[in-house]
């Protein structure tokens, strides 16, 4: 990384409470290696791979490596998501080691264990915003392809690069937050292991020379911030568990559920231009009704409630805007 620092690109979706991020540049791949690989393809080479190499050359091999200019507002996030306080406390300690030096952000991979719908993925997205970096998401629950993270060899029909390559090469950041969602529900056909790439990606030493099987160009993935979510740790391979800091996330109590409802309301409101028509805070009567459901269902209920209020030509949500019958039906069928 170079010694110069510049303000990182602003994320228009980010809410308040984050200090201005600063950034250096980190080379995540060598353009000379890309040029050599492109030259070796020849006239009859794989057209998709040729296009990837050409895009890599246009983009260049450097990306922003960002970190907050001061300690992020972890206290504010803990107030909104109180059941994640332990995770935030550990992140605060790790960030304290690098904020006053030129060292990049070094955060141990996280595994968030807990019931479905309690806000694990929402928490990871908020962390990326607090850090001022990019965000990548991989849902493992319905995937069987072993190449989803690491790419598939270009010799195979319809092969393409993996999610890690896509997030780094097509993004702006060398240190994005990448979420491996529902890692315990990874499907395998016995021949390919979708989690195989993580054995090297979760170790900084080997991650610095990670090779996507499609592009076959070494990538520096050592600064990626990894967050995995799961419901059942017993279904995760032990070597992966040993590479991660594991946290058991309890469901929020009723007061905590109120805070989460308010947080989700503000996030939805602030991320849409129509949100300015609604008040900054959710009415307590609505928050009280939402507190009875899981955070994932809260989000669905709030989106529908905004629409119901708009159809009724109101600029605030009322309890009757929530679809309580739908919520109870989802709970009965196990969601």
Secondary structure, 3 states (H helix, E strand, C coil): CCCCCEECCCCCCCCCCCCCEEEEEEECCCHHHHHHHHHHHCCCCCHHHHHHHHHHHHHCCEEEEEEECCCCCHHHHHHHCHHHHHHHHHHHHHHHCCCCCCCCCCCCCEEEECCCCCCHHHHHHHHHHHHCCCEEEEECCCCCCCCCCCCCCCCCCCCCCCHHHHHHHCCCECCCEEEEECHHHCCCCCCCCCCCCHHHHCCHHHHCCEECCCCCCEECCCCCEEEEEECCHHHCCHHHHCCCEEEECCCCCHHHHHHHHHHHHHHHHHCCHHHHHCCCCCCHHHHHHHCCCCHHHHHHHHHHHHHHHHHCCCCCCCHHHCCHHHHHHHHHCCC
